Amino acid sequence: MGSPEDEEKQIDLISFILVVLVVAVLPFVAIPKVVNTPVNTWYFLDIHGYSKMVFLIIISMIMLTLMGFKRLARKQHIKICLPLALFLLWVLVSLFFAKDRAVAFHGYPLRWQGFVAYFCYAVVFTFIVNMVKKKDIGKILTAYFIAVSISAIHSIVNYYGIEPLNIITKTFFDAKIVPEISRGTLGNRNTAGAFFTIPTVMSLVMFLKSKSYEKNILYYSYLVLSYAALLVSLTRVAWLGAIGAIALTIWVFRKYFKEYLKKFLLIAVSFAIILVLLDVSGNGRIVGRYYSMKDQFKQAYDGNVEQFGSSRIFIYGKAFKVIAEHPIVGTGPDCFAYYSVITREEYEKHPELSGIGYFDKVHSEYLEYAATMGIPALMFYLWFLLSIFIPWIKKGKEISPEIFAILLGLTGYLLQACFNFGTISTLPGVFVLLGILKNALGKEKNEENNERIENFADDSAVIDINDNTH
């Protein structure tokens, strides 16, 4: 039997591997499975969702076992986030009032955002807060960016109508992935847009702050790939989320503008060149998204407001109706489809909905929580987010570059989430990053403020967002 020190090292190594599996391997898990939807009973080949859910459940159970060992065998305290625990409890309460408890438990087929998913997200977050060492955070972020880069290349290839995975799906499943609507192993374009919003902003911040030549090249490479993948997602709400977070970044760096002027210019020129190259080579599809939005504005001005945002206003109308009818417990986790079947009258009024039987997602993460799990669930979730963000904002001065990058990257995600929905491809990574923020916040009680994270940061030290002198 090894010494306690050796045992601790083994636990640390296993903990690191488990987190890397979530943040850098899970996005690539794609094993086809035939599923049928309970509303209208359609059959689909689920390539991107089901296998990821099973993978996450397995990892979460191992994480629970390790935390249980720490608590029971080592008698060590496990910190629980109160607002997250209350959110999860309310998701469970909502499940018992759902029209279809089975769907509320495991999630709607293809989406898989039922109670089980939220339970796993909470486990991942709690595990990172309690089990991950600060020295490993840099390695976790590096693994994350490597995974993002690979996924970005795959998504760019999809943009040009090429899907390498079709070699497998055609041979073994007699099926074809349509690269025009899919991106990498993430799922549809909306999911990819949400996924790439975070690393685009994070790598931009790290590139600005880095003073190491080698790491400048590395962060710039991450930035270029993430930004290109974000563009080819053709997801306007993700673009807006990234723009909002980048605008906030510029505002924070305004007092240091001269110092970072060359890098800002390089980023601006690179972004413009990449945009032009991708748009021209892609038959104007990127700029075409702007013109389609312009057309939607025109239709809204002419009176057809509900079609705006790819019919988001229409969906939100149904969501608000559900909230009015079920304000406390909602429809049940991931059960919105049961309340959003399109009627004959709605088809006649909105011909653009032809071919759509129902909407299974609200297309607003926050509105969906209120509609499917009740207003209390939304309040607990917002409390959970604020309990992490506000302490860092209050610190104001001397936020380390990596923490600042995560804060702004998640800000971009949370902005686009106003008009997009969370998925099994994106939310595990989001909760990993939230866990890192909470972990670093807790460590600061015993360590010097924002000590440089090993193997990731360089000599750029800290960012002082309140400093008026330079």
Residue pairs with C-beta under 8 A, 6 or more apart in sequence:
2 10
11 66
11 69
11 70
11 131
12 131
12 133
12 136
14 66
15 66
15 127
15 131
15 132
15 133
15 136
16 132
16 133
16 136
16 139
16 140
18 59
18 62
18 63
18 66
18 127
19 124
19 127
19 128
19 132
19 136
19 140
19 432
20 139
20 140
20 143
21 55
21 59
22 56
22 59
22 124
22 428
22 429
22 432
23 140
23 143
23 144
23 147
23 428
23 429
23 432
24 143
24 144
24 146
24 147
25 55
25 147
26 52
26 55
26 56
26 59
26 425
26 428
27 52
27 147
27 151
27 184
27 185
27 186
27 195
27 425
27 429
28 147
28 150
28 151
28 185
29 51
29 52
29 55
29 185
30 47
30 48
30 51
30 52
30 165
30 185
31 47
31 50
31 51
32 45
32 46
32 47
32 51
32 169
32 172
32 173
32 175
33 45
33 46
33 50
33 51
34 43
34 44
34 45
34 46
35 43
35 44
35 46
35 50
35 109
35 110
36 42
36 43
36 44
36 109
37 44
37 108
37 109
37 110
37 337
37 360
38 100
38 103
38 108
38 109
38 337
39 337
39 338
39 341
39 357
39 358
39 360
40 341
40 357
40 358
42 357
44 109
44 110
45 169
45 173
45 175
46 109
46 110
47 165
47 169
47 177
47 185
48 182
48 185
48 186
48 187
48 191
48 424
48 425
49 110
49 111
49 112
49 187
49 423
49 424
49 425
50 109
50 112
52 112
52 424
52 425
53 106
53 107
53 112
53 116
53 117
53 424
56 117
56 120
56 124
56 424
56 428
57 116
57 120
59 120
59 124
60 119
60 120
60 123
60 124
63 123
63 124
63 127
63 131
64 123
66 127
66 131
67 78
67 126
67 127
67 130
67 131
70 76
70 78
70 130
70 131
71 77
71 78
78 126
78 130
79 126
79 129
79 130
79 442
80 126
81 125
81 126
81 129
81 384
81 387
81 438
82 387
83 380
83 381
83 383
83 384
83 387
84 122
84 125
84 126
84 380
84 384
85 122
86 380
86 383
87 118
87 122
87 377
87 380
87 381
87 383
87 384
88 118
88 119
88 122
90 373
90 374
90 376
90 377
90 380
91 115
91 118
91 119
91 333
91 373
91 377
92 115
93 329
94 104
94 329
94 330
94 332
94 333
94 372
94 373
94 374
94 377
95 101
95 104
95 105
95 114
95 115
95 332
95 333
97 326
97 329
97 332
98 104
98 331
98 332
98 333
98 335
99 331
99 332
99 335
99 338
100 332
100 335
100 338
101 332
103 114
103 332
103 334
103 335
104 114
104 115
104 332
104 333
104 334
104 335
105 114
105 115
105 116
105 333
106 112
106 114
106 115
106 116
107 113
107 114
107 116
107 117
107 333
107 334
108 114
108 334
108 335
108 337
108 360
110 360
111 334
111 360
111 361
111 423
111 424
112 334
112 424
113 333
113 334
113 422
113 423
113 424
113 427
114 333
114 334
115 333
117 424
117 427
118 333
120 428
121 427
121 428
121 431
122 431
124 428
124 431
124 432
124 435
125 431
125 432
125 434
125 435
125 438
126 435
127 435
128 432
128 435
128 436
128 438
128 439
129 435
129 438
129 439
129 442
132 140
132 435
132 436
132 439
134 439
134 440
134 443
134 447
134 451
134 453
134 454
135 453
135 454
135 455
137 402
137 436
137 439
137 440
137 453
137 456
138 402
138 453
138 454
138 455
138 456
138 457
139 455
139 456
140 432
140 436
141 402
141 436
141 453
141 456
142 455
142 456
144 199
144 429
144 432
145 199
145 203
145 222
148 195
148 196
148 199
148 222
148 225
148 226
148 229
149 221
149 222
149 225
149 226
151 184
151 185
151 186
151 195
151 229
152 184
152 196
152 225
152 226
152 228
152 229
153 225
154 164
154 183
154 184
154 185
155 183
155 184
155 186
155 192
155 196
155 229
155 232
155 233
156 225
156 228
156 229
156 232
157 163
157 164
157 179
158 179
158 180
158 182
158 183
158 184
158 232
159 179
159 183
159 232
159 278
159 282
159 285
160 179
160 281
160 282
161 179
161 180
162 179
163 176
163 177
163 178
163 179
163 182
165 177
165 185
166 176
166 177
169 175
169 176
169 177
170 176
181 188
181 189
182 188
182 189
183 189
183 191
183 192
183 229
183 232
183 233
184 192
185 425
186 192
186 195
186 423
186 425
186 426
187 423
187 425
189 233
189 234
189 235
190 233
190 235
190 237
190 238
190 420
190 421
191 423
191 425
191 426
192 229
192 233
192 235
193 230
193 233
193 234
193 235
193 237
193 238
193 239
193 416
193 420
194 235
194 238
194 241
194 413
194 416
194 417
194 420
194 422
194 423
194 426
195 425
195 426
195 429
196 226
196 227
196 229
196 230
196 233
196 238
197 230
197 238
197 241
197 242
197 245
197 409
197 412
197 413
197 416
198 409
198 410
198 412
198 413
198 429
198 430
198 433
199 222
199 226
199 409
200 223
200 226
200 227
200 230
200 242
200 409
200 412
201 242
201 245
201 246
201 249
201 405
201 408
201 409
201 411
201 412
202 405
202 406
202 408
202 409
203 219
203 220
203 222
203 223
203 226
203 405
204 223
204 246
204 249
204 267
205 249
205 401
205 404
205 405
205 408
205 409
206 215
206 219
206 222
206 401
206 402
206 405
207 216
207 219
207 220
207 222
207 223
207 263
207 267
208 249
208 253
208 260
208 263
208 264
209 401
209 404
209 405
209 460
209 463
210 216
210 219
210 401
210 458
210 460
211 458
211 459
211 460
212 458
212 459
215 458
220 266
220 270
223 267
223 270
224 270
224 274
227 270
227 271
227 274
228 274
228 278
230 238
230 239
230 242
231 239
231 274
231 275
231 278
231 286
232 278
232 282
232 286
234 285
234 286
234 289
235 416
235 420
236 289
236 293
237 309
237 416
237 418
237 419
237 420
238 416
238 420
240 415
240 416
240 419
241 412
241 413
241 414
241 415
241 416
241 417
241 420
242 412
242 416
244 411
244 412
244 415
245 408
245 409
245 411
245 412
245 415
246 412
248 408
248 411
249 408
250 264
252 404
252 463
252 465
253 260
255 467
255 468
255 470
256 470
257 264
259 470
275 286
278 286
279 285
279 286
279 287
296 307
296 308
296 309
296 310
297 308
299 307
299 308
300 307
300 308
300 313
304 350
305 313
306 313
306 314
306 317
306 350
307 313
307 314
307 350
307 352
309 363
309 419
310 363
311 350
311 352
311 353
312 363
312 364
312 419
314 346
314 350
314 353
315 340
315 359
315 362
315 363
316 362
316 363
316 364
316 367
318 339
318 340
318 359
319 336
319 362
319 364
319 367
319 368
319 370
319 371
320 367
320 371
321 339
322 330
322 331
322 336
322 339
322 371
322 372
323 330
323 367
323 370
323 371
323 375
326 371
326 374
327 374
327 375
328 374
328 375
328 376
329 373
329 374
330 369
330 370
330 371
330 372
330 373
330 374
330 377
331 338
331 339
331 371
331 372
332 372
332 373
333 372
333 373
334 360
334 372
335 372
336 359
336 360
336 361
336 362
336 368
336 371
336 372
337 358
337 359
337 360
340 358
340 359
340 360
341 357
341 358
342 353
342 356
342 357
342 358
342 359
346 353
347 353
347 354
361 368
361 421
362 368
362 371
362 372
362 421
363 419
363 420
363 421
364 417
364 418
364 419
364 420
364 421
365 417
365 418
365 420
365 421
365 422
366 378
366 381
366 382
366 417
366 418
368 421
369 377
369 378
369 381
370 377
370 378
385 414
385 434
388 434
388 437
388 438
388 441
389 407
389 437
391 441
392 399
392 403
392 407
392 437
392 441
395 449
396 464
396 465
396 466
397 462
397 464
397 465
397 466
397 467
398 449
398 450
398 462
398 463
398 464
399 407
399 450
399 462
399 463
399 464
399 465
400 440
400 450
400 451
400 452
400 453
400 457
400 461
400 462
400 463
401 457
401 460
401 461
401 462
401 463
402 453
402 456
402 457
403 437
403 440
403 450
404 463
404 465
406 433
406 436
406 437
407 437
409 433
410 430
410 433
410 434
410 437
413 426
413 430
422 430
440 450
444 450
450 462
452 461
